[in-house]
Amino acid sequence: MNFSLGKTWESYVSEQVESGMFNNASEVVRDALRRQQEQLLKLEVLRRELATGVDSVKAGRTGKPSVEDIMERAKARNRGA
């Protein structure tokens, strides 16, 4: 597969290889694509969770968690991340 990145991205890729973080340009591109895929998957999960929340609100299945409940859920989520 051949493609053109343009001068700006070509310079960036070269800098990454020269920094020693990557052995070659292909590694830089593969890493960027892998990261993009991970971000898109996370975004899809977030969209599904949001849709579930919206559906719950529309169906009247909502509660009023306390600030402590919210903080505990956030801490648990961070521990699992």
Protein Blocks (a to p, Z undefined) as FASTA:
>chain_A
ZZdebjmlmmmmmmmmmnomambfklmmmmmmmmmmmmmmmmmmmmmmmmmmmmmmmnop
acdddfklmmmmmmmmmmmZZ
